[in-house]
Each structure stands twice: as structure tokens, then as C-alpha cells.
């Protein structure tokens, strides 16, 4: 909307948002006021919900016309102070956003990020805002947020709250890993209403008089040499003939604008004092009767859309929005006009009246000579919910596609001797629940297009009243956070209105340079409601989701590895960079050759199969993950990669135990079942690494126990028959010493040290992995983890044969001791 379209609107809007901001940080308090006519319209409790990195949730709240207040209480486990917020990157910043009419989008453009989010907590700036319905306000998420907004602060309708765990262009980018802080929140939302429709205010203690409207008996005719038409006049009056107010007293009226109107005029008739003042005839015309008007909420001197002294001249509002308007009348300086006398009984009386001027069906404009068409909604077959296109309801065009010719519908007359200022209007409606869709407007021609396109919610736009517009490549609403251009040129107008509000939308085409021959060229127009803009720029998939209440569906792009942004139109990784990253992630799995080769050389065929399969499927999985090539489905490849990785880790531990193949097969079977369950349930959780290492260590321990029970069974039983404590202690001491010597002979400790070193580097690589640096650190993790397994395999000394041979010769100390004890018993 143009800056000057509403009187005092920047100041009013700043004050409204300041109140909203204050409430967000606990500056709004709830006072119990018993005895007022309020009741609970609705109450919702959202259970505790966890937001993973880059997740979001939308909450929708519907406020009826008679609502009195909206109370919201949010609790979370976010604990960030001002210093932490300044250090937190936007990709990990938890925020909450508010928007009237449709879901918020804090990171749809760099402008919205700069103006709405990344500012200090104690120094928010709300300057430069044009219209409240076209903006959103975002704040860092707090541990506890309590809000109470009244009908004096916000308008009825649908309000949306968005909770984001990280924002920015990488929010929609597909990631190989998603790591970062998570937070949980819960919410309680209550909507209070007034039991009496004629009451208003936070506690429903303010009386509002409804102006009843009836068509006027006559019409206002406007005759021109080229046309003659008439305006329908709807007159709205108060049920009481006159109202009297004292100095500073305020009276509020409500007026319902049911359809598209050209003008709303508010006037006060028969202004007079209720008493006869000195040297005054009683008919007093010097009183200032201020009128404040606001759409959707009660106005005040500090918060209004329009204002005027209607005791001097009527207040005229061009193209008023559809919906409820509130009018506040406030006498000013009565005592001053009476020469400074103070009399509490002195009041100013007046008769309230308003008129709405409406054009006949199919006409619009100040003179009702421009064309106006209603657009019919046609749903697309086999598409997502609410996806549709719009065609004009007119006998002038017949179209079976989403496009229609524009020339038969254009207005051919101007007003006020301005041939370059001709308008043609279209009206469409966004249905309830479709606020997460995008309006797509296109004009195409073979030659230069001499049209400006204006859009406005709730009414018809004009040159100075609009929400969004496109004039040319240099003049448009491109700076708006909900306006997106799409390759517009001189021969093409193409733009989106993102997450359009539910309700009536008016579109105006302003025809320039009518004398040009270009006006005779065929121009094709299309207006549609689509899901993801630009079809995610061919770099992602369009997904559909619902808000927490299930009342609104919204779409979003899930981009590929290289792109991000709301429409996947931002290149995050270059093509060459993507090739290099893919090569590193795939080729680094060649390090699996090292442990596989050693296992094959040692004839450990089970371990050889595991290492070989692990390297192959890890390479295939990462090839599919980066978008290069998928041999099988992604889920199958992911399962095989993680399962075989788990098996490779455990197999390394089991290999270090010198036990019979029968026991190894049993341990491998049990481990395969456990790791398969881990891989199929939640393979990517970080705790799996600790669990797998624990399973492997347990397998090694079991192997050693089996080995000890097999080789040292005779010692275990013989020690129980020693009655001498000294001999028993000496025997145990020798057994422990020999066990330690055997353990040292069992491993090559240089390889063990090298194995733990590379394992530590693998742990560091895993810890340093982020969404941006995943490719390099995970590639190093592949190399280090496979190399670590290779060193551990090499660390096992092949001493089985020497131990077996030493038994008959009496070299093994434990066997020799057992033999000596046996000889003593025989003697």
C-alpha cells in the first residue's frame, strides 16, 4: 500500500507493533475484572513439540468479529541471553514470528532478514512499515512468552504464529546431516468474546452503536458525453435521531461494508449544543467534532486509519475495504468555543450518517465507467488442495485453459480527460484454509506491454492505494517480503504474491499510452493460485503440510544439495564445488580396501565380506545422497550403509578375540540382529556410535571370557583345592603375571597405538561435521575409521600355534604349575 494511502498510518502501525512487541516480552499484564460480559470462545492447548534444526511450526488462531481478547502463553526450553543471541548464527537462531492473515516467512528475502530478525532485543526498530497485513514481526524465542492482545489492538480474522529453529537461505536446502540444537515448546491459546454484540473493548464494557444501512431511494447520476451511468447509494444511519456528547466524551459506531464500494462518506448533520449559551442562538457551528475511523478495530486519537473534523467537512474514504469499520466521534474544545466557561451539562449534539457509493454490477471507478469482472475459481485436476486458476465471468471471452485474452475485457474510456489512465479491474477470492498458497499473475505479449498491475486485499486498488504493484523492471514492490518477481521483461509481466491472505483480492490493470499500436496486440493474462513459486526453480520438490490446528495448508520447497531459499533459487554450492564434494564423499570409501585386504590375507572371510560390502554400499549411499546416481532407493541404501558400518565396527572387536569359528558365528549373528534393528529404526541418531562401540567391546569381552574358560579350565578348578593360603596366593600371582605376558604377546602395540590415534581423529572429524562442512569432515572420517580398523586388525599377533606347541614342552607357566601340583598329589 502506498505510504500516503492512509492518514497517519505509519504512526498508528508503529504503535500497534510496539504494543505487540511489549506483550511478547511480558509488558502486557492481565487484570481480573469480574462482572464484565465476556466468555471463552475457544481454548487450545498444544502439547510439547520438539523442533529439530531448520524445523518450523505454524499455529493459527481465528478471532471472530465479537472477540474481546487473545491470550497466548508459550513455554520453551530456549535459554538465550542478549550476548548469546548476538553470537548465534541465523541458521541456529530460534525465533517466533507473527502475521495477520497468512503464515509468516521470515527468510523469504534478505530484506526481511535484515529488518525483522537480526536486531538487538532491547532496540527493535519498526520504521518503514507500509501496511500491517503485508508485514510480519519476528523476535528471538524466549523461555516464557505471555501475550494478551485486545480488540482495541488487533483486528478480527486469522492470526498466525510461526516458530522457527533456524532461518536463512539454507533452511530449505537438503542436507546430508542435520545437527544442531533442538528446542521444545508448548502453547496455550485462549480467545475471549463479548456476550453482547453491541459491546466492545477488552472487557466488553464499551457500547458500540451499529449503523443500519438501506439502499437510498434515488441514485446519483453521472452523465458524460460518451456515457451515462449511475451509482447506487447505500445510506447508513443510527437508530437514534441524535446523540449528545460532552467535551472529551467518545461515541463509537460500527458499519459493515458488505461488498466492493467506490467511496464511503461519513458526515455529521444538525450539529448544535444542547443548551443555549450566552449571546448564542443555540445553533452552534464552531465545535470541532473529530472523527476517527479504523478498519477491524476501535479507533482512537493515537491509533486510526483515517481522521477528519467532520464538523467542517465530511470524511470521504475511497475504495473502502470489505469488512467492519469502526467510527469514533470525539468533541474537542467545547469550553474553549464557549469563551472558556466550564459547564459539565453542556454537550454537542449531532446526527450521524454515512453513505456508500456503489457502482452497478460490472462497473468500477469514480465515474463507474471502467470494467470490473468477477473471476471464477476453477480447481486443477489431480493437484494439491486449493490449487486453481481464475477465469473472468463474462460472455466476452471463452477459455478452457488457465489463460485468457485481455483485449475483449479492457475498459475503453478514461475519466477526467486522462487518456493514459484507464483501469480494468478483476475480483477473486482466496478460500478459507488456502492462506499458504501463492497468487501467480502473468501477462505475456509479442511486443512491449504497456500495463501496470496493482493488487490489493479487501478492495480495489488505485494509483495511491495498493498492497503490491508492478510497473516495470525498476518500479515494483520487489522490496516487499511477500512479493516475488519471476523473469519479468518488457514483453512479460510475471510475479507472485506469497502466502496470500484469505478473502477478496482486487487486481487493477492500468493501461498506459493508449495511442500506441501496442494496445492492438494480443495480450494473454493468467491469474492462478499455486503452491510452490517457480515450481521450486527446478531445483527441489514442492511439499505440502498443515498448521498445528489442521485448518490451513501451506506449501514449501525442499531443495536439492546445491540450492536453497524459499523458491530454491539461490545457489549455495557451485556445480564444480558439488562435483568435488561428491567425489570426496564417494572416493573416500576406497579406504575400506585396507581392512578388507588384511582380513582376506588372514583368511577371515566373514570380516572381509563385511568390510568390502561396507565400503561399496557407503559409496553407493553417498552417490545417491548427493544426487549423482541411485542404484536402489535412498532408504534401502541408507539402511545398508549404516547397518554394514555398525557390523564393521563390531567385527573389528570380535576379530581381536582368539576363539573358535563356532563362537564367532554365534556372536556375529547376535550382533547382526541388534545392529539391523538400530539401522532400521533410527539410524542417524548420534547415540548409535556409543551403542555400537559398547556392543563391540562386549563382544570382545565375551570372546576373551570364552577363550579363558576354554584354556584355563583346569587352573580354575585346581585353585579351589589348595588349602594353603600362601600357595594359593602364589599360584594366583603367577597366573596373573602369565596372563599379562600373554596379553602383551597377543598384540603388536605399535599398531594398537596407531589404531587409537586414527580412531581419535575419526571422532574429531565426526564432532566437527556441520551442514556446511559435512563433505570434507565426513570424507576424512571414512578414511580415518577404515584406517583405524586396518591398524587394529594388524595389531593382532598370530601366536596361536606357538601357544599350542608350548604345552607339551612345559613352557607355558600355567600348565607347568598344574602338572607340578598333580605330581605332589600322587606322591
Helices and strands as residue ranges (DSSP letters): H 9-24, E 38-51, E 56-63, E 67-76, H 82-87, G 90-92, E 94-100, H 110-116, G 132-134, E 137-140, E 144-150, E 157-165, G 169-171, E 183-194, E 199-200, E 206-210, E 212-215, E 220-223, E 228-237, E 243-245, E 250-257, E 263-273, E 288-295, E 306-309, E 315-318, E 323-332, H 334-337, E 348-359, E 363-364, E 370-379, E 388-392, E 404-405, G 407-409, E 422-430, E 438-445, E 451-457, E 468-470, E 483-485, E 492-497, E 503-511, G 517-520, E 523-530, G 533-538, E 540-546, E 553-559, E 563-564, E 570-571, H 575-587, G 588-591, H 592-601, H 605-625, H 634-655, H 661-682, H 687-711, H 713-718, G 719-721, H 725-746, H 749-767, H 774-794, H 800-809, H 813-826
